[in-house]
Amino acid sequence: MFSDLLPRIFIHKDNGQEIRLTDPDKNLSPEEVCDSYSVLYAILATAKIVGPEFKNDTAEYLPDAQDVLKDRAKSAPVHQVPMVFKPQLYATL
């Protein structure tokens, strides 16, 4: 496959900036590469990988963390629970 011959670049977008991450080990899967970079960029631990897209003699992968954030927002509704202070519970301590 062509992607085995070309260097891989992982492009992480953070606060509107494009961060180009080099491939730490060509034997790792794209998911494993993102997992290894998740120490620096925690969002990459759950990112979906898009690619490769072949540009400028490289195979570019885009860890798409924004889709994960959108999916979480849709699937996890926020419920507000009122806090109730019951002084009688603390009186027995």
mmCIF file as gemmi writes it, N, C-alpha and C atoms, coordinates in Angstrom:
data_model
loop_
_atom_site.group_PDB
_atom_site.id
_atom_site.type_symbol
_atom_site.label_atom_id
_atom_site.label_alt_id
_atom_site.label_comp_id
_atom_site.label_asym_id
_atom_site.label_entity_id
_atom_site.label_seq_id
_atom_site.pdbx_PDB_ins_code
_atom_site.Cartn_x
_atom_site.Cartn_y
_atom_site.Cartn_z
_atom_site.occupancy
_atom_site.B_iso_or_equiv
_atom_site.pdbx_formal_charge
_atom_site.auth_seq_id
_atom_site.auth_asym_id
_atom_site.pdbx_PDB_model_num
ATOM 1 N N . MET Axp A 1 ? 0.846 -1.182 0 1 0 ? 1 A 1
ATOM 2 C CA . MET Axp A 1 ? 0 0 0 1 0 ? 1 A 1
ATOM 3 C C . MET Axp A 1 ? 0.888 1.241 0 1 0 ? 1 A 1
ATOM 4 N N . PHE Axp A 2 ? 0.414 2.312 -0.633 1 0 ? 2 A 1
ATOM 5 C CA . PHE Axp A 2 ? 1.204 3.538 -0.733 1 0 ? 2 A 1
ATOM 6 C C . PHE Axp A 2 ? 1.461 4.177 0.624 1 0 ? 2 A 1
ATOM 7 N N . SER Axp A 3 ? 0.516 4.04 1.533 1 0 ? 3 A 1
ATOM 8 C CA . SER Axp A 3 ? 0.687 4.689 2.832 1 0 ? 3 A 1
ATOM 9 C C . SER Axp A 3 ? 1.838 4.083 3.621 1 0 ? 3 A 1
ATOM 10 N N . ASP Axp A 4 ? 2.259 2.857 3.27 1 0 ? 4 A 1
ATOM 11 C CA . ASP Axp A 4 ? 3.411 2.254 3.932 1 0 ? 4 A 1
ATOM 12 C C . ASP Axp A 4 ? 4.712 2.889 3.463 1 0 ? 4 A 1
ATOM 13 N N . LEU Axp A 5 ? 4.721 3.457 2.269 1 0 ? 5 A 1
ATOM 14 C CA . LEU Axp A 5 ? 5.926 4.044 1.704 1 0 ? 5 A 1
ATOM 15 C C . LEU Axp A 5 ? 6.088 5.516 2.056 1 0 ? 5 A 1
ATOM 16 N N . LEU Axp A 6 ? 5 6.192 2.317 1 0 ? 6 A 1
ATOM 17 C CA . LEU Axp A 6 ? 5.041 7.625 2.604 1 0 ? 6 A 1
ATOM 18 C C . LEU Axp A 6 ? 5.089 7.878 4.108 1 0 ? 6 A 1
ATOM 19 N N . PRO Axp A 7 ? 5.777 8.933 4.522 1 0 ? 7 A 1
ATOM 20 C CA . PRO Axp A 7 ? 5.748 9.276 5.949 1 0 ? 7 A 1
ATOM 21 C C . PRO Axp A 7 ? 4.344 9.709 6.361 1 0 ? 7 A 1
ATOM 22 N N . ARG Axp A 8 ? 3.955 9.323 7.559 1 0 ? 8 A 1
ATOM 23 C CA . ARG Axp A 8 ? 2.633 9.684 8.073 1 0 ? 8 A 1
ATOM 24 C C . ARG Axp A 8 ? 2.741 10.938 8.94 1 0 ? 8 A 1
ATOM 25 N N . ILE Axp A 9 ? 1.787 11.814 8.788 1 0 ? 9 A 1
ATOM 26 C CA . ILE Axp A 9 ? 1.672 13.016 9.604 1 0 ? 9 A 1
ATOM 27 C C . ILE Axp A 9 ? 0.266 13.02 10.196 1 0 ? 9 A 1
ATOM 28 N N . PHE Axp A 10 ? 0.18 13.332 11.47 1 0 ? 10 A 1
ATOM 29 C CA . PHE Axp A 10 ? -1.108 13.413 12.155 1 0 ? 10 A 1
ATOM 30 C C . PHE Axp A 10 ? -1.361 14.877 12.478 1 0 ? 10 A 1
ATOM 31 N N . ILE Axp A 11 ? -2.466 15.399 11.976 1 0 ? 11 A 1
ATOM 32 C CA . ILE Axp A 11 ? -2.764 16.821 12.127 1 0 ? 11 A 1
ATOM 33 C C . ILE Axp A 11 ? -3.847 16.987 13.187 1 0 ? 11 A 1
ATOM 34 N N . HIS Axp A 12 ? -3.454 17.609 14.281 1 0 ? 12 A 1
ATOM 35 C CA . HIS Axp A 12 ? -4.37 17.867 15.396 1 0 ? 12 A 1
ATOM 36 C C . HIS Axp A 12 ? -4.707 19.353 15.401 1 0 ? 12 A 1
ATOM 37 N N . LYS Axp A 13 ? -5.99 19.667 15.444 1 0 ? 13 A 1
ATOM 38 C CA . LYS Axp A 13 ? -6.417 21.066 15.486 1 0 ? 13 A 1
ATOM 39 C C . LYS Axp A 13 ? -6.774 21.418 16.919 1 0 ? 13 A 1
ATOM 40 N N . ASP Axp A 14 ? -6.096 22.447 17.439 1 0 ? 14 A 1
ATOM 41 C CA . ASP Axp A 14 ? -6.284 22.858 18.825 1 0 ? 14 A 1
ATOM 42 C C . ASP Axp A 14 ? -6.434 24.373 18.869 1 0 ? 14 A 1
ATOM 43 N N . ASN Axp A 15 ? -7.583 24.847 19.309 1 0 ? 15 A 1
ATOM 44 C CA . ASN Axp A 15 ? -7.867 26.287 19.397 1 0 ? 15 A 1
ATOM 45 C C . ASN Axp A 15 ? -7.63 27.003 18.077 1 0 ? 15 A 1
ATOM 46 N N . GLY Axp A 16 ? -8.045 26.386 16.985 1 0 ? 16 A 1
ATOM 47 C CA . GLY Axp A 16 ? -7.91 26.999 15.673 1 0 ? 16 A 1
ATOM 48 C C . GLY Axp A 16 ? -6.535 26.872 15.049 1 0 ? 16 A 1
ATOM 49 N N . GLN Axp A 17 ? -5.588 26.287 15.763 1 0 ? 17 A 1
ATOM 50 C CA . GLN Axp A 17 ? -4.246 26.095 15.221 1 0 ? 17 A 1
ATOM 51 C C . GLN Axp A 17 ? -4.068 24.652 14.792 1 0 ? 17 A 1
ATOM 52 N N . GLU Axp A 18 ? -3.329 24.475 13.721 1 0 ? 18 A 1
ATOM 53 C CA . GLU Axp A 18 ? -3.044 23.146 13.195 1 0 ? 18 A 1
ATOM 54 C C . GLU Axp A 18 ? -1.686 22.693 13.732 1 0 ? 18 A 1
ATOM 55 N N . ILE Axp A 19 ? -1.688 21.585 14.464 1 0 ? 19 A 1
ATOM 56 C CA . ILE Axp A 19 ? -0.459 21.039 15.031 1 0 ? 19 A 1
ATOM 57 C C . ILE Axp A 19 ? -0.131 19.766 14.27 1 0 ? 19 A 1
ATOM 58 N N . ARG Axp A 20 ? 1.044 19.743 13.649 1 0 ? 20 A 1
ATOM 59 C CA . ARG Axp A 20 ? 1.469 18.584 12.858 1 0 ? 20 A 1
ATOM 60 C C . ARG Axp A 20 ? 2.301 17.666 13.747 1 0 ? 20 A 1
ATOM 61 N N . LEU Axp A 21 ? 1.78 16.48 13.99 1 0 ? 21 A 1
ATOM 62 C CA . LEU Axp A 21 ? 2.443 15.5 14.847 1 0 ? 21 A 1
ATOM 63 C C . LEU Axp A 21 ? 3.119 14.452 13.974 1 0 ? 21 A 1
ATOM 64 N N . THR Axp A 22 ? 4.383 14.212 14.225 1 0 ? 22 A 1
ATOM 65 C CA . THR Axp A 22 ? 5.112 13.217 13.443 1 0 ? 22 A 1
ATOM 66 C C . THR Axp A 22 ? 4.77 11.817 13.926 1 0 ? 22 A 1
ATOM 67 N N . ASP Axp A 23 ? 5.028 10.861 13.089 1 0 ? 23 A 1
ATOM 68 C CA . ASP Axp A 23 ? 4.738 9.463 13.383 1 0 ? 23 A 1
ATOM 69 C C . ASP Axp A 23 ? 5.831 8.91 14.301 1 0 ? 23 A 1
ATOM 70 N N . PRO Axp A 24 ? 5.496 8.503 15.527 1 0 ? 24 A 1
ATOM 71 C CA . PRO Axp A 24 ? 6.522 7.984 16.431 1 0 ? 24 A 1
ATOM 72 C C . PRO Axp A 24 ? 7.031 6.595 16.039 1 0 ? 24 A 1
ATOM 73 N N . ASP Axp A 25 ? 6.189 5.82 15.358 1 0 ? 25 A 1
ATOM 74 C CA . ASP Axp A 25 ? 6.573 4.46 14.968 1 0 ? 25 A 1
ATOM 75 C C . ASP Axp A 25 ? 5.66 4.017 13.83 1 0 ? 25 A 1
ATOM 76 N N . LYS Axp A 26 ? 6.248 3.727 12.67 1 0 ? 26 A 1
ATOM 77 C CA . LYS Axp A 26 ? 5.423 3.361 11.509 1 0 ? 26 A 1
ATOM 78 C C . LYS Axp A 26 ? 4.704 2.032 11.687 1 0 ? 26 A 1
ATOM 79 N N . ASN Axp A 27 ? 5.116 1.243 12.68 1 0 ? 27 A 1
ATOM 80 C CA . ASN Axp A 27 ? 4.464 -0.044 12.932 1 0 ? 27 A 1
ATOM 81 C C . ASN Axp A 27 ? 3.188 0.094 13.764 1 0 ? 27 A 1
ATOM 82 N N . LEU Axp A 28 ? 2.964 1.276 14.333 1 0 ? 28 A 1
ATOM 83 C CA . LEU Axp A 28 ? 1.749 1.505 15.118 1 0 ? 28 A 1
ATOM 84 C C . LEU Axp A 28 ? 0.579 1.828 14.195 1 0 ? 28 A 1
ATOM 85 N N . SER Axp A 29 ? -0.601 1.423 14.605 1 0 ? 29 A 1
ATOM 86 C CA . SER Axp A 29 ? -1.805 1.804 13.858 1 0 ? 29 A 1
ATOM 87 C C . SER Axp A 29 ? -2.075 3.29 14.113 1 0 ? 29 A 1
ATOM 88 N N . PRO Axp A 30 ? -2.855 3.943 13.264 1 0 ? 30 A 1
ATOM 89 C CA . PRO Axp A 30 ? -3.19 5.353 13.513 1 0 ? 30 A 1
ATOM 90 C C . PRO Axp A 30 ? -3.842 5.572 14.881 1 0 ? 30 A 1
ATOM 91 N N . GLU Axp A 31 ? -4.66 4.631 15.321 1 0 ? 31 A 1
ATOM 92 C CA . GLU Axp A 31 ? -5.292 4.743 16.635 1 0 ? 31 A 1
ATOM 93 C C . GLU Axp A 31 ? -4.253 4.674 17.745 1 0 ? 31 A 1
ATOM 94 N N . GLU Axp A 32 ? -3.252 3.8 17.59 1 0 ? 32 A 1
ATOM 95 C CA . GLU Axp A 32 ? -2.196 3.686 18.596 1 0 ? 32 A 1
ATOM 96 C C . GLU Axp A 32 ? -1.329 4.944 18.638 1 0 ? 32 A 1
ATOM 97 N N . VAL Axp A 33 ? -1.108 5.56 17.482 1 0 ? 33 A 1
ATOM 98 C CA . VAL Axp A 33 ? -0.347 6.812 17.441 1 0 ? 33 A 1
ATOM 99 C C . VAL Axp A 33 ? -1.103 7.891 18.213 1 0 ? 33 A 1
ATOM 100 N N . CYS Axp A 34 ? -2.392 8.003 17.973 1 0 ? 34 A 1
ATOM 101 C CA . CYS Axp A 34 ? -3.189 8.998 18.699 1 0 ? 34 A 1
ATOM 102 C C . CYS Axp A 34 ? -3.2 8.705 20.191 1 0 ? 34 A 1
ATOM 103 N N . ASP Axp A 35 ? -3.244 7.433 20.53 1 0 ? 35 A 1
ATOM 104 C CA . ASP Axp A 35 ? -3.205 7.057 21.938 1 0 ? 35 A 1
ATOM 105 C C . ASP Axp A 35 ? -1.881 7.479 22.572 1 0 ? 35 A 1
ATOM 106 N N . SER Axp A 36 ? -0.779 7.324 21.845 1 0 ? 36 A 1
ATOM 107 C CA . SER Axp A 36 ? 0.518 7.724 22.401 1 0 ? 36 A 1
ATOM 108 C C . SER Axp A 36 ? 0.614 9.242 22.558 1 0 ? 36 A 1
ATOM 109 N N . TYR Axp A 37 ? -0.01 9.998 21.665 1 0 ? 37 A 1
ATOM 110 C CA . TYR Axp A 37 ? -0.016 11.456 21.774 1 0 ? 37 A 1
ATOM 111 C C . TYR Axp A 37 ? -1.061 11.96 22.766 1 0 ? 37 A 1
ATOM 112 N N . SER Axp A 38 ? -1.925 11.093 23.245 1 0 ? 38 A 1
ATOM 113 C CA . SER Axp A 38 ? -2.968 11.531 24.176 1 0 ? 38 A 1
ATOM 114 C C . SER Axp A 38 ? -2.391 11.965 25.52 1 0 ? 38 A 1
ATOM 115 N N . VAL Axp A 39 ? -1.134 11.62 25.779 1 0 ? 39 A 1
ATOM 116 C CA . VAL Axp A 39 ? -0.471 12.104 26.992 1 0 ? 39 A 1
ATOM 117 C C . VAL Axp A 39 ? -0.331 13.628 26.922 1 0 ? 39 A 1
ATOM 118 N N . LEU Axp A 40 ? -0.044 14.139 25.727 1 0 ? 40 A 1
ATOM 119 C CA . LEU Axp A 40 ? 0.095 15.586 25.525 1 0 ? 40 A 1
ATOM 120 C C . LEU Axp A 40 ? -1.229 16.261 25.199 1 0 ? 40 A 1
ATOM 121 N N . TYR Axp A 41 ? -2.07 15.563 24.438 1 0 ? 41 A 1
ATOM 122 C CA . TYR Axp A 41 ? -3.359 16.095 23.992 1 0 ? 41 A 1
ATOM 123 C C . TYR Axp A 41 ? -4.435 15.072 24.358 1 0 ? 41 A 1
ATOM 124 N N . ALA Axp A 42 ? -5.034 15.229 25.524 1 0 ? 42 A 1
ATOM 125 C CA . ALA Axp A 42 ? -5.961 14.229 26.071 1 0 ? 42 A 1
ATOM 126 C C . ALA Axp A 42 ? -7.135 13.927 25.145 1 0 ? 42 A 1
ATOM 127 N N . ILE Axp A 43 ? -7.576 14.894 24.377 1 0 ? 43 A 1
ATOM 128 C CA . ILE Axp A 43 ? -8.731 14.707 23.495 1 0 ? 43 A 1
ATOM 129 C C . ILE Axp A 43 ? -8.463 13.642 22.436 1 0 ? 43 A 1
ATOM 130 N N . LEU Axp A 44 ? -7.198 13.387 22.127 1 0 ? 44 A 1
ATOM 131 C CA . LEU Axp A 44 ? -6.862 12.393 21.105 1 0 ? 44 A 1
ATOM 132 C C . LEU Axp A 44 ? -7.155 10.964 21.55 1 0 ? 44 A 1
ATOM 133 N N . ALA Axp A 45 ? -7.341 10.752 22.844 1 0 ? 45 A 1
ATOM 134 C CA . ALA Axp A 45 ? -7.619 9.401 23.341 1 0 ? 45 A 1
ATOM 135 C C . ALA Axp A 45 ? -8.928 8.852 22.786 1 0 ? 45 A 1
ATOM 136 N N . THR Axp A 46 ? -9.867 9.731 22.468 1 0 ? 46 A 1
ATOM 137 C CA . THR Axp A 46 ? -11.172 9.287 21.975 1 0 ? 46 A 1
ATOM 138 C C . THR Axp A 46 ? -11.482 9.806 20.576 1 0 ? 46 A 1
ATOM 139 N N . ALA Axp A 47 ? -10.482 10.352 19.911 1 0 ? 47 A 1
ATOM 140 C CA . ALA Axp A 47 ? -10.706 10.941 18.585 1 0 ? 47 A 1
ATOM 141 C C . ALA Axp A 47 ? -10.935 9.871 17.527 1 0 ? 47 A 1
ATOM 142 N N . LYS Axp A 48 ? -11.751 10.217 16.547 1 0 ? 48 A 1
ATOM 143 C CA . LYS Axp A 48 ? -11.944 9.36 15.374 1 0 ? 48 A 1
ATOM 144 C C . LYS Axp A 48 ? -10.886 9.738 14.344 1 0 ? 48 A 1
ATOM 145 N N . ILE Axp A 49 ? -10.311 8.742 13.686 1 0 ? 49 A 1
ATOM 146 C CA . ILE Axp A 49 ? -9.257 8.989 12.708 1 0 ? 49 A 1
ATOM 147 C C . ILE Axp A 49 ? -9.872 9.112 11.32 1 0 ? 49 A 1
ATOM 148 N N . VAL Axp A 50 ? -9.536 10.191 10.63 1 0 ? 50 A 1
ATOM 149 C CA . VAL Axp A 50 ? -9.966 10.409 9.253 1 0 ? 50 A 1
ATOM 150 C C . VAL Axp A 50 ? -8.717 10.374 8.382 1 0 ? 50 A 1
ATOM 151 N N . GLY Axp A 51 ? -8.745 9.564 7.344 1 0 ? 51 A 1
ATOM 152 C CA . GLY Axp A 51 ? -7.597 9.527 6.43 1 0 ? 51 A 1
ATOM 153 C C . GLY Axp A 51 ? -7.129 8.118 6.179 1 0 ? 51 A 1
ATOM 154 N N . PRO Axp A 52 ? -6.069 7.989 5.456 1 0 ? 52 A 1
ATOM 155 C CA . PRO Axp A 52 ? -5.106 9.025 5.088 1 0 ? 52 A 1
ATOM 156 C C . PRO Axp A 52 ? -5.534 9.811 3.855 1 0 ? 52 A 1
ATOM 157 N N . GLU Axp A 53 ? -5.08 11.043 3.819 1 0 ? 53 A 1
ATOM 158 C CA . GLU Axp A 53 ? -5.206 11.889 2.642 1 0 ? 53 A 1
ATOM 159 C C . GLU Axp A 53 ? -3.786 12.158 2.169 1 0 ? 53 A 1
ATOM 160 N N . PHE Axp A 54 ? -3.523 11.897 0.919 1 0 ? 54 A 1
ATOM 161 C CA . PHE Axp A 54 ? -2.162 12 0.397 1 0 ? 54 A 1
ATOM 162 C C . PHE Axp A 54 ? -1.909 13.413 -0.108 1 0 ? 54 A 1
ATOM 163 N N . LYS Axp A 55 ? -0.993 14.117 0.568 1 0 ? 55 A 1
ATOM 164 C CA . LYS Axp A 55 ? -0.641 15.495 0.215 1 0 ? 55 A 1
ATOM 165 C C . LYS Axp A 55 ? 0.863 15.679 0.375 1 0 ? 55 A 1
ATOM 166 N N . ASN Axp A 56 ? 1.468 16.364 -0.565 1 0 ? 56 A 1
ATOM 167 C CA . ASN Axp A 56 ? 2.883 16.754 -0.464 1 0 ? 56 A 1
ATOM 168 C C . ASN Axp A 56 ? 3.791 15.588 -0.061 1 0 ? 56 A 1
ATOM 169 N N . ASP Axp A 57 ? 3.607 14.455 -0.699 1 0 ? 57 A 1
ATOM 170 C CA . ASP Axp A 57 ? 4.412 13.258 -0.438 1 0 ? 57 A 1
ATOM 171 C C . ASP Axp A 57 ? 4.318 12.769 1.004 1 0 ? 57 A 1
ATOM 172 N N . THR Axp A 58 ? 3.178 12.979 1.64 1 0 ? 58 A 1
ATOM 173 C CA . THR Axp A 58 ? 2.924 12.445 2.974 1 0 ? 58 A 1
ATOM 174 C C . THR Axp A 58 ? 1.517 11.861 3.02 1 0 ? 58 A 1
ATOM 175 N N . ALA Axp A 59 ? 1.304 10.979 3.954 1 0 ? 59 A 1
ATOM 176 C CA . ALA Axp A 59 ? -0.027 10.451 4.24 1 0 ? 59 A 1
ATOM 177 C C . ALA Axp A 59 ? -0.517 11.178 5.484 1 0 ? 59 A 1
ATOM 178 N N . GLU Axp A 60 ? -1.502 12.054 5.313 1 0 ? 60 A 1
ATOM 179 C CA . GLU Axp A 60 ? -1.985 12.871 6.421 1 0 ? 60 A 1
ATOM 180 C C . GLU Axp A 60 ? -3.234 12.253 7.039 1 0 ? 60 A 1
ATOM 181 N N . TYR Axp A 61 ? -3.192 12.127 8.354 1 0 ? 61 A 1
ATOM 182 C CA . TYR Axp A 61 ? -4.329 11.627 9.123 1 0 ? 61 A 1
ATOM 183 C C . TYR Axp A 61 ? -4.847 12.779 9.974 1 0 ? 61 A 1
ATOM 184 N N . LEU Axp A 62 ? -6.155 12.851 10.094 1 0 ? 62 A 1
ATOM 185 C CA . LEU Axp A 62 ? -6.772 13.908 10.882 1 0 ? 62 A 1
ATOM 186 C C . LEU Axp A 62 ? -7.55 13.279 12.03 1 0 ? 62 A 1
ATOM 187 N N . PRO Axp A 63 ? -6.998 13.321 13.243 1 0 ? 63 A 1
ATOM 188 C CA . PRO Axp A 63 ? -7.779 12.865 14.394 1 0 ? 63 A 1
ATOM 189 C C . PRO Axp A 63 ? -8.895 13.867 14.645 1 0 ? 63 A 1
ATOM 190 N N . ASP Axp A 64 ? -10.121 13.472 14.391 1 0 ? 64 A 1
ATOM 191 C CA . ASP Axp A 64 ? -11.251 14.391 14.462 1 0 ? 64 A 1
ATOM 192 C C . ASP Axp A 64 ? -11.905 14.315 15.83 1 0 ? 64 A 1
ATOM 193 N N . ALA Axp A 65 ? -11.402 15.1 16.752 1 0 ? 65 A 1
ATOM 194 C CA . ALA Axp A 65 ? -11.931 15.111 18.109 1 0 ? 65 A 1
ATOM 195 C C . ALA Axp A 65 ? -13.216 15.916 18.201 1 0 ? 65 A 1
ATOM 196 N N . GLN Axp A 66 ? -13.448 16.84 17.285 1 0 ? 66 A 1
ATOM 197 C CA . GLN Axp A 66 ? -14.64 17.679 17.346 1 0 ? 66 A 1
ATOM 198 C C . GLN Axp A 66 ? -15.908 16.854 17.174 1 0 ? 66 A 1
ATOM 199 N N . ASP Axp A 67 ? -15.871 15.832 16.306 1 0 ? 67 A 1
ATOM 200 C CA . ASP Axp A 67 ? -17.04 14.966 16.148 1 0 ? 67 A 1
ATOM 201 C C . ASP Axp A 67 ? -17.349 14.233 17.442 1 0 ? 67 A 1
ATOM 202 N N . VAL Axp A 68 ? -16.311 13.824 18.154 1 0 ? 68 A 1
ATOM 203 C CA . VAL Axp A 68 ? -16.505 13.125 19.422 1 0 ? 68 A 1
ATOM 204 C C . VAL Axp A 68 ? -17.182 14.055 20.422 1 0 ? 68 A 1
ATOM 205 N N . LEU Axp A 69 ? -16.726 15.309 20.477 1 0 ? 69 A 1
ATOM 206 C CA . LEU Axp A 69 ? -17.333 16.264 21.398 1 0 ? 69 A 1
ATOM 207 C C . LEU Axp A 69 ? -18.789 16.531 21.043 1 0 ? 69 A 1
ATOM 208 N N . LYS Axp A 70 ? -19.091 16.634 19.748 1 0 ? 70 A 1
ATOM 209 C CA . LYS Axp A 70 ? -20.471 16.861 19.318 1 0 ? 70 A 1
ATOM 210 C C . LYS Axp A 70 ? -21.341 15.658 19.66 1 0 ? 70 A 1
ATOM 211 N N . ASP Axp A 71 ? -20.808 14.438 19.449 1 0 ? 71 A 1
ATOM 212 C CA . ASP Axp A 71 ? -21.563 13.23 19.767 1 0 ? 71 A 1
ATOM 213 C C . ASP Axp A 71 ? -21.858 13.156 21.259 1 0 ? 71 A 1
ATOM 214 N N . ARG Axp A 72 ? -20.873 13.498 22.072 1 0 ? 72 A 1
ATOM 215 C CA . ARG Axp A 72 ? -21.08 13.468 23.523 1 0 ? 72 A 1
ATOM 216 C C . ARG Axp A 72 ? -22.148 14.472 23.939 1 0 ? 72 A 1
ATOM 217 N N . ALA Axp A 73 ? -22.116 15.641 23.341 1 0 ? 73 A 1
ATOM 218 C CA . ALA Axp A 73 ? -23.097 16.669 23.698 1 0 ? 73 A 1
ATOM 219 C C . ALA Axp A 73 ? -24.508 16.223 23.34 1 0 ? 73 A 1
ATOM 220 N N . LYS Axp A 74 ? -24.652 15.504 22.234 1 0 ? 74 A 1
ATOM 221 C CA . LYS Axp A 74 ? -25.97 15.032 21.812 1 0 ? 74 A 1
ATOM 222 C C . LYS Axp A 74 ? -26.45 13.868 22.665 1 0 ? 74 A 1
ATOM 223 N N . SER Axp A 75 ? -25.531 12.975 23.042 1 0 ? 75 A 1
ATOM 224 C CA . SER Axp A 75 ? -25.939 11.744 23.71 1 0 ? 75 A 1
ATOM 225 C C . SER Axp A 75 ? -26.007 11.866 25.225 1 0 ? 75 A 1
ATOM 226 N N . ALA Axp A 76 ? -25.399 12.878 25.792 1 0 ? 76 A 1
ATOM 227 C CA . ALA Axp A 76 ? -25.375 12.994 27.244 1 0 ? 76 A 1
ATOM 228 C C . ALA Axp A 76 ? -26.081 14.275 27.684 1 0 ? 76 A 1
ATOM 229 N N . PRO Axp A 77 ? -27.382 14.199 27.887 1 0 ? 77 A 1
ATOM 230 C CA . PRO Axp A 77 ? -28.08 15.401 28.332 1 0 ? 77 A 1
ATOM 231 C C . PRO Axp A 77 ? -27.65 15.784 29.749 1 0 ? 77 A 1
ATOM 232 N N . VAL Axp A 78 ? -27.635 17.048 29.996 1 0 ? 78 A 1
ATOM 233 C CA . VAL Axp A 78 ? -27.241 17.546 31.31 1 0 ? 78 A 1
ATOM 234 C C . VAL Axp A 78 ? -28.493 17.704 32.156 1 0 ? 78 A 1
ATOM 235 N N . HIS Axp A 79 ? -28.468 17.074 33.313 1 0 ? 79 A 1
ATOM 236 C CA . HIS Axp A 79 ? -29.583 17.173 34.245 1 0 ? 79 A 1
ATOM 237 C C . HIS Axp A 79 ? -29.108 17.952 35.459 1 0 ? 79 A 1
ATOM 238 N N . GLN Axp A 80 ? -29.846 18.943 35.824 1 0 ? 80 A 1
ATOM 239 C CA . GLN Axp A 80 ? -29.496 19.696 37.01 1 0 ? 80 A 1
ATOM 240 C C . GLN Axp A 80 ? -30.266 19.129 38.182 1 0 ? 80 A 1
ATOM 241 N N . VAL Axp A 81 ? -29.525 18.799 39.212 1 0 ? 81 A 1
ATOM 242 C CA . VAL Axp A 81 ? -30.124 18.245 40.412 1 0 ? 81 A 1
ATOM 243 C C . VAL Axp A 81 ? -30.008 19.298 41.506 1 0 ? 81 A 1
ATOM 244 N N . PRO Axp A 82 ? -31.114 19.684 42.101 1 0 ? 82 A 1
ATOM 245 C CA . PRO Axp A 82 ? -31.022 20.69 43.162 1 0 ? 82 A 1
ATOM 246 C C . PRO Axp A 82 ? -30.307 20.117 44.384 1 0 ? 82 A 1
ATOM 247 N N . MET Axp A 83 ? -29.467 20.936 44.968 1 0 ? 83 A 1
ATOM 248 C CA . MET Axp A 83 ? -28.767 20.511 46.182 1 0 ? 83 A 1
ATOM 249 C C . MET Axp A 83 ? -29.651 20.84 47.373 1 0 ? 83 A 1
ATOM 250 N N . VAL Axp A 84 ? -29.805 19.879 48.238 1 0 ? 84 A 1
ATOM 251 C CA . VAL Axp A 84 ? -30.65 20.062 49.411 1 0 ? 84 A 1
ATOM 252 C C . VAL Axp A 84 ? -29.787 19.846 50.643 1 0 ? 84 A 1
ATOM 253 N N . PHE Axp A 85 ? -29.78 20.81 51.506 1 0 ? 85 A 1
ATOM 254 C CA . PHE Axp A 85 ? -29.029 20.698 52.754 1 0 ? 85 A 1
ATOM 255 C C . PHE Axp A 85 ? -29.991 20.284 53.851 1 0 ? 85 A 1
ATOM 256 N N . LYS Axp A 86 ? -29.67 19.191 54.503 1 0 ? 86 A 1
ATOM 257 C CA . LYS Axp A 86 ? -30.528 18.702 55.581 1 0 ? 86 A 1
ATOM 258 C C . LYS Axp A 86 ? -29.73 18.755 56.882 1 0 ? 86 A 1
ATOM 259 N N . PRO Axp A 87 ? -29.949 19.78 57.682 1 0 ? 87 A 1
ATOM 260 C CA . PRO Axp A 87 ? -29.16 19.93 58.905 1 0 ? 87 A 1
ATOM 261 C C . PRO Axp A 87 ? -29.342 18.78 59.882 1 0 ? 87 A 1
ATOM 262 N N . GLN Axp A 88 ? -30.477 18.103 59.855 1 0 ? 88 A 1
ATOM 263 C CA . GLN Axp A 88 ? -30.695 17.01 60.793 1 0 ? 88 A 1
ATOM 264 C C . GLN Axp A 88 ? -29.723 15.854 60.563 1 0 ? 88 A 1
ATOM 265 N N . LEU Axp A 89 ? -29.224 15.692 59.351 1 0 ? 89 A 1
ATOM 266 C CA . LEU Axp A 89 ? -28.251 14.636 59.085 1 0 ? 89 A 1
ATOM 267 C C . LEU Axp A 89 ? -26.925 14.922 59.767 1 0 ? 89 A 1
ATOM 268 N N . TYR Axp A 90 ? -26.563 16.173 59.872 1 0 ? 90 A 1
ATOM 269 C CA . TYR Axp A 90 ? -25.282 16.548 60.453 1 0 ? 90 A 1
ATOM 270 C C . TYR Axp A 90 ? -25.36 16.717 61.967 1 0 ? 90 A 1
ATOM 271 N N . ALA Axp A 91 ? -26.529 16.835 62.504 1 0 ? 91 A 1
ATOM 272 C CA . ALA Axp A 91 ? -26.688 17.016 63.943 1 0 ? 91 A 1
ATOM 273 C C . ALA Axp A 91 ? -26.318 15.752 64.706 1 0 ? 91 A 1
ATOM 274 N N . THR Axp A 92 ? -26.453 14.59 64.08 1 0 ? 92 A 1
ATOM 275 C CA . THR Axp A 92 ? -26.165 13.331 64.767 1 0 ? 92 A 1
ATOM 276 C C . THR Axp A 92 ? -24.691 12.984 64.755 1 0 ? 92 A 1
ATOM 277 N N . LEU Axp A 93 ? -23.895 13.677 63.975 1 0 ? 93 A 1
ATOM 278 C CA . LEU Axp A 93 ? -22.462 13.388 63.907 1 0 ? 93 A 1
ATOM 279 C C . LEU Axp A 93 ? -21.824 13.94 65.108 1 0 ? 93 A 1
